[in-house]
Amino acid sequence: MPRPIRAVIHTAALQHNLALAKSLAPQSSILAVIKADGYGHGMLRVAEALKDAEGFAVLRAEEGVALREAGFQQTILLLEGAFDADDIVVAAQHRLALVVHNEDQIRLLEQAQLPQPIAVFIKINTGMNRLGFLPTRFWAAYDRLKTCRNVRNMALMTHFATADEAVGIAEQLDRFNSLTEEINLPKSVANSAALIRYPEVRLHWVRPGIMIYGSSPFADQSAQEIGLKPAMSLTSRIIATQDMSPGSTVGYGRLFRAELPVRVGVVACGYADGYPRHAPTGTPIWVAGKRTRTLGRVSMDMLYVDLTGIPEADVGSPVELWGEHVSVDEVAMSSGTVGYELLCALAPRVPKEQD
């Protein structure tokens, strides 16, 4: 009998969330971000569910090739561009678009012998200070790419550092607009947070990522409030129970000590499955149709839950770690992280099923 943990991927939820993105930006083309194996959901599975998107954004050339070999004809953008000359050749052979964010990548394009030119997105560093050309170096890069024989189409892009925070995007957006307002090229600046909150950045391309998977990019607004649906349910079952008397402890480090009699359930899920080890006592979890809490320290293959108020729960009872009843954002917040990390950290040993 297989171990009971599994991740169910909800195709209808992915499609619903894409439709919401489209409704927010009806004049824009969608570049759905499906890197990191579709944020842990399975890249090809996600791409099939999002086949109405005008494009996909991934990280590695191999991912772009896999999408092409699976029959997807949309724009496919490599978000960090080419890492070496071989990537340039692969991009040309498979019609992959490249982000260009430094002079070395321009040099690779200028020197390459390609079967056909490549579409590029020129990335401008407007304040994120991660990737991109500083405004003082942008025009030289733009001129070189405009005259490069291996470049067929160009677009302009930037990435916001604080679209999900109160400080907003005004400073970076002003910097981008003042630099590019006279350039008649497609532009892309909106990630999920900016797409949801700032109508002025719904330009030619928008790049929804985390919202596609039903997680909120904001600490002060839930996915449900935005209208998103969770695209993954991580489920398991109770595999043992213990009755603890006052003063008893449970788990490594004895971090939870009972003050009253407590009935404890052991769940077949641990940090080797991708559940956060640092999730503290009190992290929400759903057992046998009721919300309860975790207890103590998460083990490699198991964790503990409070069954005191759920007398009907027993060995074999269903558990939702995150999904419809407990959002991945709630688990992440309790654990001091973000939903992105939990979804992407789902372990390969967890079977994925599609409903």
PyMOL commands that set and color helices and strands:
alter all, ss='L'
color gray80, all
select helices_A, chain A and resi 11-24+35-39+43-49+61-69+85-93+103-111+135-146+170-180+192-197+199-201+210-213+223-226+252-254+271-273+328-334+339-344
alter helices_A, ss='H'
color red, helices_A
select strands_A, chain A and resi 6-9+29-33+55-58+75-78+97-100+118-123+151-157+187-190+205-206+232-244+249-250+256-257+262-267+284-287+290-295+303-306+318-322+352-354
alter strands_A, ss='S'
color yellow, strands_A
deselect
rebuild
show_as cartoon
